[in-house]
């Protein structure tokens, strides 16, 4: 064995770079890459929601089967997107999650997003949601932009959005407090799939996705006149969710 080979054999193998769990925003990634991940991820998520809704209505007239197909596609699509893009941007795809992460981490200095980063994330998420709706319509030969006529302004639907968003925020930040964010792809996707069925609003729980779904007059659409109510309730739900996280995951008291 040559001296070169001996030196190579004796040199330690550098450890692999640790990968953050989905849901945690890795500060080492360039902001442009994270913004691109949020835009593309949100676009793909809305394309899954809208596209599967169009496909379902073309295949069956049974509304229950339509919702089942729509929810299953969303569960699988969301899980894959969180797994893929979580190590890059945290896979928020949701302004409520981004703002909640900024709020909870604003005093710590480490982890979370800064207000500057949030100001980049949120427009990227909204632009991605609109692009995803347009792309879904294009794939099925529909008008690229056709404002939804699906009114969702009833009070019980607004309550459903508070519940859906509060539960989502509780889940994500509860997992973070319990150091279980590695389960986020399965847990978050499963929650959204369940919330499709147990909430009256079918769980939009996301202002960006809500805006994007206004651009398509299909099964998954929402009338522009219903946007303000839904988004307002989602913000309230985010506040309720963070309050529950603070109450449930209260730091343990040290014993004297």
C-alpha positions, -999 to +999 in steps of 0.1 A: +000+000+000+014+034-010+018+063+014-010+081-004-033+051+001-023+049+038-031+086+043-064+082+026-073+052+048-063+070+080-081+102+072-115+104+089-146+104+067-164+138+072-198+134+087-228+139+065-244+173+068-274+170+091-308+176+075-334+195+094-368+180+099-397+191+077-414+221+093-381+237+106-368+265+085-331+259+078-312+292+080-283+280+060-303+278+027-302+309+006-334+329+009-339+327-029-339+289-028-364+289+001-387+313-016-386+292-048-394+261-027-424+279-012-436+291-045-432+258-063-445+238-034-477+259-030-483+258-067-480+220-067-503+218-037-530+239-053-526+220-086-532+188-067-563+202-049-579+218-080-568+192-105-581+163-085-613+181-080-618+186-117-609+150-124-633+137-098-662+157-111-655+144-146-655+108-134-685+107-111-716+127-101-715+114-066-704+143-044-692+120-016-669+101-040-657+135-054-647+146-020-631+113-012-610+115-044-601+151-037-591+145-001-570+114-009-551+132-037-544+161-013-532+138+015-507+120-008-496+152-026-491+172+006-471+145+023-447+141-007-443+179-009-435+183+028-410+154+026-393+169-005-392+206+003-392+206+041-354+204+043-352+235+021-378+260+033-397+242+061-425+235+036-449+260+051-469+266+019-492+287+042-489+323+053-505+315+087-478+289+094-451+314+083-464+342+105-469+318+134-433+307+131-421+343+130-442+351+160-430+322+181-393+327+172-391+365+172-374+366+206-352+336+203-328+347+175-322+311+164-346+291+142-378+303+126-382+330+100-374+367+104-399+393+095-379+400+063-380+363+054-417+362+061-422+392+038-406+370+010-423+338+019-459+351+019-459+367-016-442+336-029-469+314-015-497+335-029-481+337-063-476+299-063-512+293-053-525+314-082-501+297-106-512+263-094-548+270-100-541+283-135-520+253-143-547+229-131-573+246-153-548+245-183-542+208-178-579+200-182-586+224-211-605+249-190-602+287-191-570+297-174-587+322-151-624+318-143-636+334-111-653+309-088-690+312-082-689+288-052-701+309-024-687+299+010-698+328+032-721+310+056-713+313+093-709+276+099-683+274+072-664+302+087-664+284+121-651+254+102-621+274+090-613+286+126-613+249+138-593+236+108-566+263+111-564+261+148-559+224+147-533+226+120-512+252+139-516+232+171-503+201+153-473+217+136-461+237+166-470+209+190-448+186+171-420+212+172-423+216+210-423+178+214-393+174+191-413+153+167-411+173+135-397+143+117-433+130+116-446+162+100-451+148+064-474+120+076-490+139+105-498+171+086-511+153+055-532+130+077-547+159+096-556+178+064-572+146+050-593+141+082-602+178+083-616+176+048-643+154+064-648+166+099-650+204+092-679+220+074-656+241+052-635+211+040-605+226+056-589+253+034-569+264+065-545+284+043-549+320+030-526+315+000-545+284-011-578+301-005-568+330-028-555+306-055-588+286-054-608+318-062-592+317-097-610+285-107-647+279-111-645+242-103-652+218-075-625+232-053-632+269-060-643+297-037-661+329-047-639+360-044-666+375-022-660+348+003-622+354+005-622+380+032-643+359+056-623+328+051-589+345+055-600+364+085-612+332+102-579+314+093-559+342+110-581+339+141-577+301+139-539+306+138-541+328+170-562+301+187-538+274+177-508+292+191-527+299+223-534+262+227-498+253+220-487+277+248-512+262+272-506+225+264-469+226+259-461+248+289-425+245+300-420+222+330-413+240+363-380+233+379-381+219+414-362+236+441 
